[in-house]
């Protein structure tokens, strides 16, 4: 019913089917709208969750990359340490050789293999295994240094220090008469010469070729004025035909200390120093002792 002032009222009627259709259309619209709204909200939540997961994945990727970089760095450091340990092991082997000890036998790392029939083809070591191998080798090398090498090397060094080295003169000279059998310079026949003769000007200083103790200092019909030193470890040296003795019996001298002056006393044909080397009481050729040994040249 529609009424208007001053006019006749008008009546509008609807059929029930149209009302039903209208309500159904309205309900469908509300349903579709609600569904689309809920789907849009869910889609936004999903997008937010995906973005969050993407950020987490990116962070994990960065951490993994950093961890990989650290692992690669550790692997490089471990490889470099093993290389340095190889050099250290070689040096320790040289020290052991000088000390009269056998070479080191380092146990291979767990996981290394020699392949079939002893052939190459080892399995590559990971960082953890390399670090473990490094620690084991350091422990082995340190134990060898402290327990075996140091005592033996100290004794070897002491023996090497007692070994006569070089000429007893610091001036240009030569071997006028060598070690061994020679013609008798004072008569017929041959004689055994237990040292070498090194000519020098009268009064030239004569030096000790190794540290030691003066066990003899005096006169001999053969050597004239002479000095004999005991260096320990079986080594002894004799310096003869001196014009003057500058040390006393029982005196301890250093390598390079002046013992006396060149002369021509005793059984001599001119100014020179007679130089003898004894090993455990036996006269040996002094020539090999005139040059520094190979270990001293390195």
Helices and strands as residue ranges (DSSP letters): H 16-98, G 116-118, H 127-144, I 145-149, H 150-162, E 175-177, E 180-183, E 190-193, E 196-199, E 205-207, E 212-220, E 224-232, E 235-245, E 252-253, E 258-262, E 272-279, E 282-284, H 287-290, H 294-297
